[in-house]
Amino acid sequence: MIDIPQTGEWFEGHSISIKDKLTAVADRLFEYNCQLKRSQEKEKEIILKEIFKSTKEKVTILSPFNCDFGNISVGENFFANYNLTILDEAEVIFGDNAFIGPNVSIYTIIHHYDPILRNKGIMKALPVIIGNNVWIGGNVIIMPGVTIGDNCVIGAGSIVTKDIPSNTMAFGNPCKVVKEI
């Protein structure tokens, strides 16, 4: 287990245990992204189940995929297109039937605003929660602490900085609800 507070408290992010966990996950992801063919789905699934906090049975993530710690939970029927990046210092939770477009980035980490503290590695982490039946378009960025409700569509190229309520379509920079579904 890594020693990162999950409550949004500031912490020093250069500890040995954090670096060791980052290295271990990076090594497994190198195998996932660079050594296994797309046709080796079972082997890829095994690596995801080892890295992630929890998964259901049907999980597909096209390579390349990158995360920091595997502090990720995915529901049933999860699909992510190429180049998903999750900086998961805090937990990232996906409900069932989540469909993620290419080049999506999900961030949970906030580096300190003060440059002196930032240079010392001071940061905090806030969880990201994505509900059931959510479709996230390509090139979307989801910022720390965001919750996206059930049955949402997030338009391509959006930057999601605030919670998105269930049963809505949202897009833009910053991402805003444009209609109810």
C-alpha positions in Angstrom: 0.0 0.0 0.0 1.2 3.5 -0.7 1.3 6.3 1.9 -0.9 8.8 0.1 -3.7 10.4 2.1 -7.0 10.0 0.2 -8.7 13.0 1.9 -7.2 15.9 0.0 -4.5 16.6 2.6 -1.1 17.9 1.5 1.7 15.3 1.6 5.3 14.8 0.5 5.3 12.8 -2.7 8.9 11.7 -2.9 8.9 8.9 -0.4 10.7 5.6 -1.1 7.5 3.6 -0.8 5.8 5.8 -3.5 8.8 5.5 -5.8 8.9 1.7 -5.3 5.2 1.3 -6.1 5.5 3.6 -9.2 8.4 1.5 -10.5 6.6 -1.8 -9.9 3.5 -0.7 -11.8 5.6 0.9 -14.6 7.4 -2.4 -15.1 4.2 -4.4 -15.4 2.8 -1.7 -17.8 5.9 -2.0 -20.0 5.1 -5.7 -20.4 1.4 -4.9 -21.1 2.2 -2.2 -23.6 5.4 -3.4 -25.3 5.7 -7.1 -24.9 2.2 -8.5 -25.3 0.4 -8.5 -28.6 -3.2 -7.3 -28.9 -4.3 -10.9 -29.5 -2.9 -11.9 -26.1 -6.1 -10.6 -24.3 -6.0 -13.1 -21.5 -2.4 -12.2 -20.5 -3.2 -8.5 -20.7 -6.3 -9.1 -18.5 -4.2 -10.8 -15.9 -1.8 -7.8 -15.7 -4.8 -5.4 -15.3 -6.2 -7.6 -12.5 -2.9 -7.6 -10.8 -2.4 -3.8 -11.0 -5.9 -2.5 -10.4 -7.6 -2.3 -7.1 -10.6 -4.2 -8.5 -12.1 -5.3 -11.9 -15.1 -7.1 -13.2 -14.8 -9.8 -15.9 -15.1 -7.9 -19.2 -12.3 -5.3 -19.2 -10.6 -4.0 -22.4 -7.9 -1.3 -22.6 -6.1 -0.9 -25.8 -2.4 -0.2 -25.6 -0.7 2.1 -24.8 -2.2 2.5 -21.4 -0.5 4.3 -18.4 -1.3 4.7 -14.8 0.8 5.5 -11.7 -0.3 3.0 -9.0 -3.3 1.0 -10.2 -5.5 2.7 -7.6 -8.4 2.0 -10.1 -11.6 0.1 -9.9 -13.6 -0.7 -13.0 -17.1 -2.2 -13.4 -18.4 -4.7 -15.9 -18.0 -4.1 -19.7 -15.3 -1.5 -19.4 -13.7 -0.4 -22.7 -10.9 2.2 -23.1 -9.4 3.1 -26.5 -5.8 3.9 -27.2 -3.6 6.1 -25.0 -5.6 6.2 -21.7 -3.6 7.9 -19.0 -4.7 7.8 -15.3 -2.7 9.6 -12.7 -4.2 7.7 -9.8 -2.7 8.9 -6.6 -6.2 9.0 -5.3 -8.8 6.3 -6.3 -10.4 6.4 -9.7 -13.7 4.5 -9.9 -15.6 3.5 -13.1 -19.1 2.1 -13.0 -20.4 -0.6 -15.4 -20.5 0.1 -19.2 -17.9 2.8 -19.2 -16.7 3.6 -22.7 -13.5 5.8 -22.9 -12.4 7.4 -26.2 -8.7 7.7 -27.3 -6.2 10.0 -25.7 -8.3 10.5 -22.5 -6.4 11.7 -19.4 -7.7 11.4 -15.8 -5.8 13.3 -13.0 -6.2 12.9 -9.3 -3.0 14.8 -8.2 -2.7 18.5 -7.5 0.9 19.8 -7.0 1.2 22.6 -4.4 0.5 26.1 -5.7 3.5 27.6 -3.8 6.6 27.0 -6.0 8.8 26.4 -2.9 6.5 23.7 -1.6 5.9 22.3 -5.1 9.6 21.9 -5.6 9.8 19.9 -2.4 7.2 17.5 -3.8 4.2 18.6 -1.8 1.0 17.6 -3.3 -2.5 16.3 -2.6 -4.9 13.8 -4.3 -8.6 13.8 -4.8 -10.6 10.9 -6.2 -12.4 10.8 -9.5 -15.7 8.8 -9.8 -17.3 8.0 -13.2 -20.8 6.4 -13.0 -22.5 3.7 -15.0 -23.2 3.9 -18.7 -20.9 6.8 -19.3 -19.3 7.6 -22.7 -16.2 9.9 -22.6 -15.2 11.2 -26.0 -11.6 11.4 -27.3 -9.1 13.9 -25.9 -11.0 14.5 -22.7 -9.2 15.6 -19.6 -10.8 14.9 -16.2 -9.4 16.9 -13.3 -9.0 15.9 -9.6 -12.1 15.5 -7.4 -14.6 15.3 -10.3 -17.7 13.0 -10.2 -19.4 12.2 -13.5 -22.9 10.8 -12.9 -24.7 7.8 -14.5 -25.7 7.9 -18.2 -23.6 10.8 -19.2 -21.9 11.7 -22.5 -18.8 13.9 -22.3 -18.0 15.5 -25.7 -14.6 15.1 -27.3 -11.9 17.6 -26.3 -13.7 18.6 -23.1 -11.8 19.6 -19.9 -14.0 18.5 -17.0 -13.2 20.7 -13.9 -16.5 20.2 -12.0 -19.0 17.5 -11.3 -21.4 16.5 -14.1 -24.9 15.4 -13.0 -26.4 12.1 -14.2 -28.4 11.9 -17.4 -26.7 14.8 -19.1 -24.6 15.6 -22.2 -21.7 18.0 -21.5 -18.8 19.4 -23.4 -16.4 22.3 -23.7 -13.5 24.0 -22.0 -14.5 24.1 -19.2 -17.0 21.3 -19.7 -20.6 22.4 -19.1 -23.9 20.6 -19.3 -25.6 21.3 -22.7 -28.7 19.1 -22.4 -30.4 16.4 -20.4 -30.5 12.9 -21.9 
